[in-house]
Amino acid sequence: QYPKYFANISNHIIDQETISFISYFATLQFARTEPQMLNTQDFLDQTGKMLDAYNGKSDHQNAVKDLAKIWLATLDLGDIPFPHSAIIYSSTSMPFITSDNPVCRANLNITDIQKFVPKRYLDNLKNNSEEFPVFIFPLSPRITYISCELITYTELSYNKIDSDHVWYLNMYFVLNAHKHIYSSIVEPIKNGAKILESIP
């Protein structure tokens, strides 16, 4: 199903069904990454050990063994309509990068969000102290999914003047990586900085 909905997004068709599927897909990608799986399984293992400490056996530890992988294989989240989801389309000379931990999730204040989302797409810019949950998921070198309640549009167009926003997004993708970075250009951060310097 992903090729169908990605084709919709590539053609700027952002209806409720499409954005719901991509939100669902982003959630799955967030859950299936190695760091998240290890954290989930570690929590289950620790819970099993704690319960087994009461009866002197290993029944619970055996029951939760590899449970995170089993849970992910059978996970059904249903439809996930994210009312604050949007798609970023970039025509800048700087491509989006991705990593082995592709979905970035962070709680950020307005000052931080404005580093990668232009003010023209944001609402409620007065509260500088409150933090808002943000999900970012690059879909291609030119397209990125984003979810944040401050965004008031479903389609965000980044052009030449927004290259710095793309660079900051890429910084988040790099910092969020587990081990590997994937990019369509060599040394994306270093060369991205050179691209920014060349913009008059």
Buried (B, 14 or more C-beta within 10 A) or exposed (E): EEEEBBEBBBEEEBEEBBBBBBBBBBBBBBBBBEEBBEEBBEEBBEBBEEBBEEEEEEEBBEEBBEBBEEBBEEEEEEEBEBEBBBBBBBEBBBBBBBBBBBBBBBEBEBEBBBBBBBEEBBEEEEEEEEEBEBBBBBBBBBBBBBBBEBBEBBEBBBEEEBBBBBBBBBBBBBEBBEEEBBBEBEEBBEEBEEBBEEEE
